[in-house]
Amino acid sequence: MLLDDIFRAGVVGCGGAGFPTHVKLDCHAEYMIINGAECEPLLHTDKYLMRHFAGEIVSAAELCGQQTGAGRVIIALKDYYHAEKEALQAAIAERGSHVEIFSLKNYYPAGDEQMIVYEVTGRVVPPGGIPIDVGAVVSNIATMLAVRDAADGHPLTHKYLTVGGDIPQPMLLRVPAGISLTECLRAAGHEPAAGRQYVLGGPMMGRYVSGEQLEREVVTKTTSGILVMPERAEYTMPELQQMINRARSACIQCHYCTDLCPRHLLGHPLEPHRIMRKMAVAGTGIDDEMLQDPDIQNAAICCECGVCERYACPMGLAPRSINAAIRRMLGAAGIRYRKDGISTEPLPFREHRIIPAPSLTARIGLADYLSAHPDDCTELTAEQVRIPLKQHAGAPAQALVTEGSRVTEGQLIGRPPEGALGALIHSSISGVVTQVTADSVVIEREVGSV
């Protein structure tokens, strides 16, 4: 059974929060949508996979369509992805497949799952809801390749990723999970430096880390890329109180953050300018009374795409970061978003306010790096890997090995607690376990092992 194969292989969503795929596909849907938008600037991983593994992706899409009972299985990708579209269409024709291709406009964030559901189906996911609420399941390209491997009995142990940004030659790598990101950068000719900034993922929704922090980072199942930011770039968020102080002193209530918010344009009640106003009025932080405010609670439906913060705000304020802080506080307080199931309609001027991707890239200062389109993929090996036991949504896995154990590539080394949401963890190299903690397993390759 496909779900069992996927569970045994430890497959999770490869491009986002790492939700276990065997759980996501355990449903009945009308639409199975494969997200090939890869809308974050400077990332090329999924485009490479579509060009070079089109047959496997189409096959996996068929399997997922059968599993969910979806009447339509659709791969959605940007309309200018010509080579990728040709490769997929050739694979569809060769297989006589019922999988369809859907062309998306080149805007940001076309790859957000609620945006893509609306573009493909014309249905709006309710505020606080998920795609299955309107009969759709969304999964990305890299996850499809992992599903195909799982169906063939191969666990998820390696990742394809982009190494790009301010480096001489951006490149694509296939690497074992747990390899250090510094090794990946060195393979691309970049020596990590303490004064530089790096992004794990894309520049809009990825996680920014310093050169010092980079030393502790490794590739996981959800890593899609690592970008070197220009030397002039500085993108570190101040503490929450500092952000509130800045809002109090500088927010001009232009409400551009709301006007351009992708979720607001879908008709969701998220209005970042109202949240910023209330932060400015409060002045001293977020207390329990403020968390009861409906406008403040709407921060829970922010997708943290960064449009408000990196593109819309003329004053350089941080609505997205404030929303993220509020979301964490709401979660800690046990306050869940009031899902009422009421459907919404996109605002009538939505089409005129979506942000062209090239404009976004220029605004955030990365236009100089758009011309690089790597097509070759380099395979890296690792002498040592540190494999995190939590690479997924849900509970961390518990180690099944001890120090001194010998393991082989693909061997099961971690399992989530019985009955808990989670995913299996496998060794990505053959070698000896040298350290086991509650967070990770370190494995060193033995001399002579492949």
Wavefront OBJ file of the C-alpha trace (Angstrom):
o trace
v 0.000 0.000 0.000
v 1.361 3.418 -0.994
v 0.812 5.056 2.410
v 2.781 2.273 4.118
v 5.618 2.638 1.593
v 5.713 6.394 2.186
v 5.714 5.976 5.971
v 8.494 3.378 5.862
v 10.564 5.699 3.671
v 10.178 8.644 6.061
v 8.815 10.975 3.381
v 7.722 14.439 4.464
v 6.905 17.615 2.566
v 10.302 18.516 1.171
v 9.774 22.226 0.631
v 8.033 23.562 3.708
v 7.154 22.552 7.252
v 7.849 18.863 6.600
v 4.347 17.560 7.215
v 4.407 13.737 7.045
v 3.259 12.763 3.565
v 1.605 9.504 4.599
v -0.772 11.562 6.756
v -1.431 14.259 4.144
v -2.383 11.688 1.502
v -4.682 9.726 3.799
v -7.818 11.502 2.580
v -10.258 11.773 -0.306
v -9.809 14.751 -2.619
v -11.139 16.093 -5.893
v -7.838 17.676 -6.894
v -4.287 16.425 -6.442
v -2.108 19.466 -7.135
v 1.644 19.182 -7.575
v 3.306 22.503 -6.805
v 6.012 23.247 -9.356
v 5.958 27.033 -8.957
v 9.218 27.321 -6.979
v 8.408 30.998 -6.637
v 11.191 32.038 -4.262
v 13.907 33.999 -6.110
v 17.220 32.249 -6.864
v 16.039 28.692 -6.134
v 16.344 26.197 -9.014
v 15.993 22.803 -7.328
v 12.459 21.881 -8.389
v 13.016 23.192 -11.902
v 16.029 20.881 -12.215
v 13.977 17.920 -10.983
v 11.183 18.629 -13.472
v 13.653 18.716 -16.350
v 15.584 15.600 -15.390
v 13.062 13.403 -13.538
v 9.842 14.224 -15.349
v 8.836 10.576 -15.759
v 9.287 9.804 -12.077
v 7.350 12.931 -11.074
v 4.435 12.149 -13.373
v 4.390 8.543 -12.138
v 4.322 9.691 -8.498
v 1.568 12.197 -9.260
v -0.508 9.357 -10.717
v 0.068 7.250 -7.606
v -0.953 10.118 -5.314
v -4.027 10.782 -7.450
v -5.054 7.144 -7.120
v -4.430 7.185 -3.369
v -6.616 10.266 -2.803
v -9.236 9.337 -5.411
v -8.681 12.688 -7.094
v -10.565 13.113 -10.331
v -7.947 15.589 -11.546
v -4.206 15.405 -11.036
v -2.496 18.656 -11.976
v 1.118 19.835 -12.042
v 1.108 23.625 -11.702
v 4.201 25.555 -12.757
v 5.135 29.050 -13.963
v 4.146 29.832 -17.542
v 7.744 30.708 -18.488
v 9.168 27.357 -17.346
v 9.336 26.208 -20.960
v 11.931 23.429 -20.697
v 10.277 22.035 -17.571
v 6.861 22.064 -19.216
v 8.195 20.323 -22.332
v 9.829 17.588 -20.236
v 6.640 16.971 -18.251
v 4.445 16.975 -21.351
v 6.763 14.462 -23.026
v 6.561 12.202 -19.959
v 2.770 12.512 -19.864
v 2.506 11.628 -23.552
v 4.899 8.673 -23.232
v 2.899 7.223 -20.348
v -0.506 8.066 -21.818
v -1.093 9.731 -18.482
v -4.167 11.677 -17.362
v -1.961 14.145 -15.431
v -2.568 17.748 -16.525
v -0.305 20.794 -16.760
v -1.488 24.162 -15.425
v 0.366 27.400 -16.191
v 0.703 30.008 -13.448
v 1.525 33.669 -13.884
v 4.967 34.743 -12.738
v 4.035 36.431 -9.483
v 4.972 36.088 -5.831
v 3.891 34.021 -3.895
v 2.355 31.809 -6.591
v 3.761 28.781 -4.765
v 1.866 29.439 -1.538
v -0.506 26.482 -1.287
v -3.611 28.625 -0.831
v -2.668 30.779 -3.822
v -2.098 27.735 -5.982
v -5.397 26.151 -4.920
v -7.260 29.277 -5.960
v -5.433 29.560 -9.296
v -6.055 25.909 -10.197
v -9.558 25.347 -8.815
v -11.081 28.820 -8.452
v -11.864 27.927 -4.820
v -10.672 29.919 -1.812
v -9.476 27.968 1.200
v -11.383 29.367 4.228
v -9.421 31.513 6.699
v -7.541 29.210 9.039
v -8.291 26.244 6.788
v -6.215 23.908 4.652
v -6.599 22.855 0.995
v -8.546 19.683 1.770
v -11.323 21.939 3.109
v -12.080 22.736 -0.537
v -11.300 19.283 -1.905
v -7.623 19.733 -2.772
v -4.297 18.260 -1.684
v -1.073 20.096 -2.513
v 2.394 18.548 -2.568
v 5.606 19.811 -4.110
v 7.881 18.462 -6.826
v 10.704 17.196 -4.586
v 8.167 15.344 -2.465
v 6.863 13.593 -5.586
v 10.335 12.308 -6.382
v 10.605 11.025 -2.804
v 7.199 9.312 -3.169
v 8.373 7.576 -6.345
v 11.508 6.405 -4.536
v 9.397 5.236 -1.598
v 7.176 3.184 -3.906
v 10.387 1.538 -5.148
v 11.495 0.786 -1.599
v 14.053 3.576 -1.144
v 13.939 5.790 1.987
v 14.458 9.545 1.923
v 18.156 9.928 2.764
v 19.443 12.512 0.252
v 18.410 15.983 -0.830
v 18.763 18.072 -3.957
v 19.434 21.714 -3.183
v 20.470 25.008 -4.758
v 23.619 26.782 -3.618
v 23.334 30.304 -4.978
v 23.324 34.028 -4.417
v 26.563 35.979 -4.132
v 28.938 33.216 -5.196
v 30.996 32.871 -8.397
v 29.125 29.862 -9.730
v 25.690 28.887 -8.377
v 25.200 25.147 -8.509
v 22.891 22.263 -7.716
v 23.944 19.544 -5.315
v 22.703 16.120 -4.299
v 23.850 15.522 -0.734
v 23.226 13.152 2.185
v 20.928 14.464 4.905
v 22.981 15.668 7.843
v 25.896 17.034 5.827
v 27.049 20.424 7.060
v 26.000 23.474 5.069
v 29.557 24.770 5.197
v 30.646 21.732 3.165
v 27.957 22.531 0.589
v 29.143 26.132 0.303
v 32.782 25.117 -0.007
v 31.849 22.752 -2.827
v 30.492 25.837 -4.640
v 33.712 27.756 -4.069
v 32.537 29.910 -1.180
v 34.322 30.019 2.157
v 31.806 30.896 4.880
v 32.690 34.085 6.727
v 31.607 35.402 10.109
v 30.479 38.743 8.713
v 28.246 37.341 5.981
v 24.572 36.436 6.035
v 23.057 33.266 4.637
v 19.521 32.112 3.924
v 18.338 28.552 4.438
v 15.627 28.331 1.785
v 14.476 31.305 -0.252
v 15.160 34.984 0.513
v 11.528 35.799 1.340
v 10.446 32.935 3.603
v 13.758 31.302 4.400
v 15.637 31.482 7.669
v 18.472 33.992 7.849
v 21.588 32.943 9.756
v 24.974 34.530 10.324
v 28.284 33.008 9.358
v 28.814 32.060 12.996
v 25.432 30.301 13.201
v 26.029 28.519 9.895
v 28.621 26.239 11.473
v 25.835 24.472 13.391
v 23.482 23.985 10.433
v 23.020 20.793 8.426
v 20.926 19.693 5.476
v 17.546 18.220 6.440
v 14.636 16.695 4.536
v 13.131 20.175 4.069
v 16.259 21.985 2.876
v 15.731 23.338 -0.640
v 18.667 25.707 -0.882
v 21.256 27.867 0.777
v 21.863 31.384 -0.492
v 24.790 33.673 0.169
v 23.535 37.210 0.643
v 25.401 40.174 -0.853
v 28.014 41.651 1.491
v 26.028 44.878 1.713
v 22.908 43.006 2.855
v 21.881 43.054 6.468
v 18.660 41.356 7.431
v 18.462 40.697 11.111
v 15.209 41.328 12.933
v 15.368 43.298 16.191
v 13.649 42.116 19.350
v 9.851 42.316 19.451
v 9.788 45.371 21.712
v 12.130 47.184 19.342
v 9.833 46.345 16.430
v 6.865 47.691 18.390
v 8.793 50.856 19.245
v 9.608 51.369 15.580
v 5.978 50.848 14.636
v 4.962 53.397 17.248
v 7.368 56.008 15.930
v 7.300 55.382 12.193
v 4.137 53.572 11.007
v 2.251 56.047 8.798
v -0.856 53.860 8.415
v -0.600 53.855 4.640
v -1.979 50.269 4.808
v 0.143 49.162 1.849
v 0.937 46.061 3.932
v -2.748 45.160 3.833
v -3.330 46.303 0.253
v -0.681 43.874 -1.026
v -1.158 41.024 1.462
v -1.794 37.855 -0.624
v -4.135 36.355 1.988
v -6.086 39.628 2.333
v -6.464 39.708 -1.459
v -8.085 36.266 -1.258
v -10.700 37.792 1.021
v -9.228 36.636 4.332
v -9.727 39.044 7.258
v -5.984 39.550 7.801
v -5.164 43.281 7.922
v -1.554 43.870 8.947
v -1.974 47.650 9.157
v -4.572 47.229 11.909
v -2.216 44.975 13.837
v 0.585 47.524 13.442
v -1.727 50.294 14.635
v -2.659 48.373 17.760
v 0.980 47.547 18.419
v 1.818 51.251 18.165
v -1.013 52.266 20.489
v -0.116 49.614 23.065
v 3.498 50.628 22.969
v 4.624 48.218 25.686
v 4.151 44.796 24.159
v 1.454 42.150 23.860
v -0.505 41.188 26.956
v -3.258 38.627 27.545
v -5.985 41.187 26.919
v -4.520 42.119 23.547
v -4.423 38.456 22.511
v -8.231 38.424 22.816
v -8.533 41.177 20.178
v -10.012 39.783 16.901
v -7.645 41.859 14.752
v -4.655 40.574 16.698
v -5.906 36.984 16.457
v -6.050 37.338 12.677
v -2.242 37.229 12.736
v -2.742 33.451 13.060
v -3.699 33.235 9.366
v -0.581 35.050 8.130
v 1.438 32.789 5.811
v 4.620 34.789 6.574
v 5.351 35.311 2.873
v 7.132 38.574 3.682
v 5.365 40.782 1.116
v 4.344 43.297 3.785
v 7.832 43.489 5.252
v 10.196 43.171 2.318
v 8.121 44.772 -0.442
v 5.148 46.849 0.716
v 6.176 48.909 3.748
v 7.763 52.246 2.757
v 9.091 52.736 6.290
v 11.048 49.495 6.579
v 8.899 48.131 9.405
v 8.307 44.479 10.230
v 4.619 43.447 10.027
v 5.462 39.853 9.112
v 7.821 39.425 12.046
v 5.302 40.929 14.443
v 2.618 38.594 13.076
v 4.951 35.642 13.574
v 5.588 36.674 17.185
v 1.854 36.986 17.802
v 1.253 33.541 16.294
v 3.740 32.030 18.727
v 2.085 33.817 21.647
v -1.366 32.682 20.584
v -0.112 29.109 20.400
v 1.532 29.329 23.802
v -1.725 30.717 25.242
v -3.725 27.891 23.687
v -5.752 30.303 21.560
v -6.720 28.665 18.279
v -7.974 30.592 15.283
v -11.769 30.627 15.133
v -12.396 28.598 11.998
v -16.001 29.260 11.045
v -15.875 27.524 7.656
v -17.302 30.590 5.937
v -16.082 30.812 2.360
v -14.560 34.049 1.125
v -14.244 35.657 -2.266
v -11.095 37.267 -3.677
v -11.141 41.037 -3.718
v -12.181 42.399 -7.126
v -8.862 44.186 -7.651
v -6.685 41.196 -6.727
v -5.387 40.708 -10.253
v -4.038 44.253 -10.257
v -2.199 43.923 -6.958
v -0.333 40.635 -7.298
v 3.407 41.266 -7.346
v 5.431 40.372 -10.478
v 8.335 38.192 -9.416
v 11.004 40.292 -11.219
v 9.776 43.418 -9.409
v 10.044 41.628 -6.085
v 13.573 40.416 -6.819
v 14.650 43.941 -7.750
v 13.060 45.416 -4.625
v 14.944 43.051 -2.294
v 18.257 43.710 -4.050
v 18.846 40.350 -5.717
v 18.260 41.180 -9.397
v 21.998 40.869 -10.147
v 21.815 37.131 -9.413
v 18.828 36.217 -11.570
v 20.835 35.335 -14.687
v 22.343 32.186 -13.146
v 20.475 29.027 -14.166
v 22.545 25.985 -13.132
v 21.668 22.777 -14.939
v 24.346 20.307 -13.853
v 24.058 18.582 -10.490
v 27.082 17.602 -8.408
v 26.939 14.703 -5.957
v 28.671 15.237 -2.614
v 29.675 12.588 -0.130
v 30.289 13.250 3.549
v 32.769 11.832 6.016
v 30.448 12.791 8.850
v 26.743 13.601 9.123
v 24.695 14.916 12.026
v 21.149 13.764 11.378
v 18.483 15.686 13.312
v 15.751 13.570 14.864
v 13.176 16.245 14.114
v 13.041 17.093 10.413
v 9.268 17.165 10.218
v 6.064 18.474 11.748
v 5.020 16.624 14.883
v 7.008 14.831 17.553
v 10.774 14.291 17.260
v 11.873 10.778 16.439
v 13.532 8.702 19.142
v 16.930 7.223 18.347
v 17.041 3.479 17.683
v 20.846 3.269 17.687
v 23.546 3.770 20.314
v 27.111 5.029 20.227
v 29.360 2.473 18.595
v 26.605 0.972 16.442
v 27.492 0.262 12.832
v 24.857 1.386 10.356
v 24.379 1.203 6.624
v 22.967 3.832 4.297
v 19.175 3.677 4.407
v 19.043 1.911 7.794
v 16.283 3.038 10.159
v 17.816 5.016 13.049
v 14.864 6.975 14.477
v 11.146 6.451 15.040
v 8.469 8.808 16.427
v 6.722 7.839 19.688
v 3.898 5.364 19.265
v 0.724 7.096 18.110
v 2.400 10.499 17.633
v 2.516 12.508 14.426
v 6.000 12.208 12.981
v 8.276 10.496 10.484
v 10.929 7.797 10.418
v 14.595 8.812 10.176
v 17.190 6.833 8.210
v 20.952 6.925 8.019
v 22.252 8.773 4.961
v 25.711 7.145 4.977
v 27.271 3.868 6.098
v 29.519 4.125 9.115
v 29.750 4.176 12.902
v 27.482 6.100 15.254
v 29.750 8.366 17.315
v 27.159 10.402 19.222
v 23.493 10.120 20.132
v 21.563 12.935 21.806
v 17.892 13.742 22.204
v 18.234 15.950 19.114
v 20.465 14.122 16.649
v 22.591 11.146 15.660
v 26.169 11.670 14.467
v 27.610 9.085 12.079
v 31.168 8.908 10.777
v 31.987 7.067 7.593
v 34.306 4.094 8.078
v 37.417 3.876 5.958
v 36.570 1.832 2.889
v 32.764 2.212 3.167
v 30.886 3.674 0.205
l 1 2 3 4 5 6 7 8 9 10 11 12 13 14 15 16 17 18 19 20 21 22 23 24 25 26 27 28 29 30 31 32 33 34 35 36 37 38 39 40 41 42 43 44 45 46 47 48 49 50 51 52 53 54 55 56 57 58 59 60 61 62 63 64 65 66 67 68 69 70 71 72 73 74 75 76 77 78 79 80 81 82 83 84 85 86 87 88 89 90 91 92 93 94 95 96 97 98 99 100 101 102 103 104 105 106 107 108 109 110 111 112 113 114 115 116 117 118 119 120 121 122 123 124 125 126 127 128 129 130 131 132 133 134 135 136 137 138 139 140 141 142 143 144 145 146 147 148 149 150 151 152 153 154 155 156 157 158 159 160 161 162 163 164 165 166 167 168 169 170 171 172 173 174 175 176 177 178 179 180 181 182 183 184 185 186 187 188 189 190 191 192 193 194 195 196 197 198 199 200 201 202 203 204 205 206 207 208 209 210 211 212 213 214 215 216 217 218 219 220 221 222 223 224 225 226 227 228 229 230 231 232 233 234 235 236 237 238 239 240 241 242 243 244 245 246 247 248 249 250 251 252 253 254 255 256 257 258 259 260 261 262 263 264 265 266 267 268 269 270 271 272 273 274 275 276 277 278 279 280 281 282 283 284 285 286 287 288 289 290 291 292 293 294 295 296 297 298 299 300 301 302 303 304 305 306 307 308 309 310 311 312 313 314 315 316 317 318 319 320 321 322 323 324 325 326 327 328 329 330 331 332 333 334 335 336 337 338 339 340 341 342 343 344 345 346 347 348 349 350 351 352 353 354 355 356 357 358 359 360 361 362 363 364 365 366 367 368 369 370 371 372 373 374 375 376 377 378 379 380 381 382 383 384 385 386 387 388 389 390 391 392 393 394 395 396 397 398 399 400 401 402 403 404 405 406 407 408 409 410 411 412 413 414 415 416 417 418 419 420 421 422 423 424 425 426 427 428 429 430 431 432 433 434 435 436 437 438 439 440 441 442 443 444 445 446 447 448 449 450
